[in-house]
Amino acid sequence: MLSNKITDYPLIHGLMRVQNLSAEDLEKLINYELKEGIEVLDTADIYGRGKSEELIGAILKKNPSLRGKIYIQTKVGIVKGDEPRYDFSYEYIKKGVEASLERLNCQYVDMLILHRPDALMEPEEVGRAINELYDEGKIRHFGVSNMNPYQMELIASAVKLPIEVNQLQFGLMHTGLIDAGLKVNNHMEEAISYDLGTLDYCRLHHITPQAWSPFIVGFFEDSFVDNPKYLELNKELEILALKNGVSKHAVAVAWILRHPAHFQVVYGSMNEQHIADILVARNVKLSKEEWYRLYRAAGHVII
Ligand SMILES: NC(=O)c1ccc[n+]([C@@H]2O[C@H](COP(=O)([O-])OP(=O)(O)OC[C@H]3O[C@@H](n4cnc5c(N)ncnc54)[C@H](OP(=O)(O)O)[C@@H]3O)[C@@H](O)[C@H]2O)c1
């Protein structure tokens, strides 16, 4: 029986990297993850240009009883192709979600996420689309991604469902959500807030942050784990990995889970052994000293 409480799921499998994946491969991974207590799948209309949702749809067609065992979240709002843009219009959201449901072979998604803010968004249009999708039973929960507090307020003013999650990039080498809060009122680069206090806002409004690309540096650059460019960080990860009998990846995930905002971590590996290495993060509880040691090893100065 799936829980309705999003914080019951600390780890989420993200299905963005689907280029070389078959439905059989994904089915094996999902069955393995279900045995390990991982029930949430994160996808989007644009992942693999629809292939990510189609793979889930093919698996559900073969095993309809799986639908009640997995929590599916998908996203809408980014337009790829010759004219890339964002689109939160009523028509785009409604038709986009209906097309996702077709590909997913589902009557509903558990969570719909607005993928990236549209500068031209009209909250009333967003509200009309989301409220109708909810009334029609096509979405059960609602969230956003890559949004700051004012954008969330704007959307919340017109949508009757609460914003339950905000998916944001966060990891040891992408710490913008916390840097400025540690350097308030100082004239240094890390004191500049690039997100207007998004993490504090999420905590105050009981919005669960979901950390995407937890091992990635910058915007889709490289993984920092075992990367010779980040020797100091890897040295600390190794010490804590040995201490806890887990992988460095697990320690990097445990670092995110240790934050009291109750992050969910969205990992993207499609390799069963790599996933096994990540899942044990749930058993690792870092001390405050260890948490700050890793933050410093990632290149941050504590003033
Ligand atoms: N909302 C948004 O705007 C947004 C944007 C981007 C991503 N996302 C979500 O976030 C998810 C994760 O993103 P991501 O795939 O970029 O992030 P990720 O989980 O940080 O990592 C990806 C890389 O780390 C490697 N890796 C992971 N675990 C490993 C292990 N134990 N050992 C060795 N290598 C390991 C993976 O290689 P292998 O594949 O070889 O294991 C992969 O190349 C996506 O699937 C998507 O759902 C959301």
The ligand as an SDF file (V2000), in Angstrom:
LIG
                    3D

 48 52  0  0  0  0  0  0  0  0999 V2000
   13.7850   19.0360  -12.1120 N   0  0  0  0  0  0  0  0  0  0  0  0
   14.8220   19.2160  -12.9020 C   0  0  0  0  0  0  0  0  0  0  0  0
   15.0030   20.2930  -13.5080 O   0  0  0  0  0  0  0  0  0  0  0  0
   15.7970   18.0970  -13.0970 C   0  0  0  0  0  0  0  0  0  0  0  0
   16.9880   18.2920  -13.8350 C   0  0  0  0  0  0  0  0  0  0  0  0
   17.8620   17.2200  -13.9780 C   0  0  0  0  0  0  0  0  0  0  0  0
   17.5810   15.9970  -13.3960 C   0  0  0  0  0  0  0  0  0  0  0  0
   16.4180   15.8160  -12.7000 N   0  0  0  0  0  0  0  0  0  0  0  0
   16.0800   14.5120  -12.0700 C   0  0  0  0  0  0  0  0  0  0  0  0
   17.2000   14.0670  -11.3210 O   0  0  0  0  0  0  0  0  0  0  0  0
   17.5210   12.7230  -11.6830 C   0  0  0  0  0  0  0  0  0  0  0  0
   18.9570   12.4350  -11.4310 C   0  0  0  0  0  0  0  0  0  0  0  0
   19.7640   13.2170  -12.2670 O   0  0  0  0  0  0  0  0  0  0  0  0
   21.1910   12.7350  -12.7630 P   0  0  0  0  0  0  0  0  0  0  0  0
   21.1210   11.4180  -13.3890 O   0  0  0  0  0  0  0  0  0  0  0  0
   21.7700   13.8800  -13.5190 O   0  0  0  0  0  0  0  0  0  0  0  0
   21.9710   12.6680  -11.3900 O   0  0  0  0  0  0  0  0  0  0  0  0
   22.9180   11.7740  -10.4820 P   0  0  0  0  0  0  0  0  0  0  0  0
   22.1400   10.7060   -9.8330 O   0  0  0  0  0  0  0  0  0  0  0  0
   23.6330   12.7870   -9.6530 O   0  0  0  0  0  0  0  0  0  0  0  0
   24.0150   11.0990  -11.3560 O   0  0  0  0  0  0  0  0  0  0  0  0
   24.3180   10.7520  -12.3920 C   0  0  0  0  0  0  0  0  0  0  0  0
   25.7040   10.1580  -12.6280 C   0  0  0  0  0  0  0  0  0  0  0  0
   26.3190    9.6000  -11.4480 O   0  0  0  0  0  0  0  0  0  0  0  0
   26.7060    8.2580  -11.7350 C   0  0  0  0  0  0  0  0  0  0  0  0
   26.5230    7.4010  -10.5450 N   0  0  0  0  0  0  0  0  0  0  0  0
   25.4730    7.4030   -9.7240 C   0  0  0  0  0  0  0  0  0  0  0  0
   25.6230    6.4920   -8.7410 N   0  0  0  0  0  0  0  0  0  0  0  0
   26.7880    5.8810   -8.9670 C   0  0  0  0  0  0  0  0  0  0  0  0
   27.5060    4.8470   -8.3040 C   0  0  0  0  0  0  0  0  0  0  0  0
   27.0250    4.2670   -7.2020 N   0  0  0  0  0  0  0  0  0  0  0  0
   28.6850    4.4680   -8.8170 N   0  0  0  0  0  0  0  0  0  0  0  0
   29.1660    5.0660   -9.9240 C   0  0  0  0  0  0  0  0  0  0  0  0
   28.5440    6.0440  -10.5990 N   0  0  0  0  0  0  0  0  0  0  0  0
   27.3650    6.4590  -10.1340 C   0  0  0  0  0  0  0  0  0  0  0  0
   25.7570    7.7990  -12.8300 C   0  0  0  0  0  0  0  0  0  0  0  0
   26.3990    6.8380  -13.6340 O   0  0  0  0  0  0  0  0  0  0  0  0
   25.7040    5.4130  -13.9450 P   0  0  0  0  0  0  0  0  0  0  0  0
   24.4720    5.7390  -14.7370 O   0  0  0  0  0  0  0  0  0  0  0  0
   26.7490    4.7040  -14.7060 O   0  0  0  0  0  0  0  0  0  0  0  0
   25.3940    4.7610  -12.6460 O   0  0  0  0  0  0  0  0  0  0  0  0
   25.4590    9.0570  -13.5960 C   0  0  0  0  0  0  0  0  0  0  0  0
   26.3660    9.2600  -14.6430 O   0  0  0  0  0  0  0  0  0  0  0  0
   17.0600   12.6420  -13.1350 C   0  0  0  0  0  0  0  0  0  0  0  0
   16.8450   11.3020  -13.5480 O   0  0  0  0  0  0  0  0  0  0  0  0
   15.7900   13.4180  -13.0920 C   0  0  0  0  0  0  0  0  0  0  0  0
   14.7500   12.5930  -12.6230 O   0  0  0  0  0  0  0  0  0  0  0  0
   15.5330   16.8490  -12.5340 C   0  0  0  0  0  0  0  0  0  0  0  0
  1  2  1  0
  2  3  2  0
  2  4  1  0
  4  5  1  0
  4 48  2  0
  5  6  2  0
  6  7  1  0
  7  8  2  0
  8  9  1  0
  8 48  1  0
  9 10  1  0
  9 46  1  0
 10 11  1  0
 11 12  1  0
 11 44  1  0
 12 13  1  0
 13 14  1  0
 14 15  2  0
 14 16  1  0
 14 17  1  0
 17 18  1  0
 18 19  2  0
 18 20  1  0
 18 21  1  0
 21 22  1  0
 22 23  1  0
 23 24  1  0
 23 42  1  0
 24 25  1  0
 25 26  1  0
 25 36  1  0
 26 27  1  0
 26 35  1  0
 27 28  2  0
 28 29  1  0
 29 30  1  0
 29 35  2  0
 30 31  1  0
 30 32  2  0
 32 33  1  0
 33 34  2  0
 34 35  1  0
 36 37  1  0
 36 42  1  0
 37 38  1  0
 38 39  2  0
 38 40  1  0
 38 41  1  0
 42 43  1  0
 44 45  1  0
 44 46  1  0
 46 47  1  0
M  CHG  2   8   1  16  -1
M  END
$$$$
